[in-house]
């Protein structure tokens, strides 16, 4: 499954979030493959596109950051998958 994961954090968490990102690279755990990540120019939001066999794997990754960031996780479909849906 492919997931579109949007993140956001407030100015009060900026320094902690940036320090953790620089220290860890915010890399996903086993079972999740990050396909790409983009950050807003102002720096307080962005999104990741990732692939995982389950939402549980994505949730475990997000849990590592949920003390600083808020998230929206949306499973998404490719054109081929959507074609199957709409017939």
KAHUQUI-V960921 format. One record per pair of residues at least 24 apart in sequence whose C-alpha atoms are under 7 Angstrom apart, sorted by the first residue. I is the first residue (numbers start at 0). GAP is how many residues later the second one is. If there is no record, write none. Layout:
((I/GAP) (I/GAP))
This chain:
((0/50) (0/51) (0/52) (0/53) (0/74) (1/47) (1/48) (1/49) (1/50) (1/73) (1/74) (1/75) (2/46) (2/47) (2/48) (2/70) (2/71) (2/72) (2/73) (3/43) (3/44) (3/45) (3/46) (3/69) (3/70) (3/71) (3/72) (4/42) (4/43) (4/44) (4/66) (4/67) (4/68) (4/69) (5/40) (5/41) (5/42) (5/65) (5/66) (5/67) (6/38) (6/39) (6/40) (6/62) (6/63) (6/64) (6/65) (7/36) (7/37) (7/38) (7/61) (7/62) (7/63) (8/35) (8/36) (8/59) (8/60) (8/61) (9/34) (12/55) (16/51) (27/33) (28/32) (30/26) (31/25) (31/26))
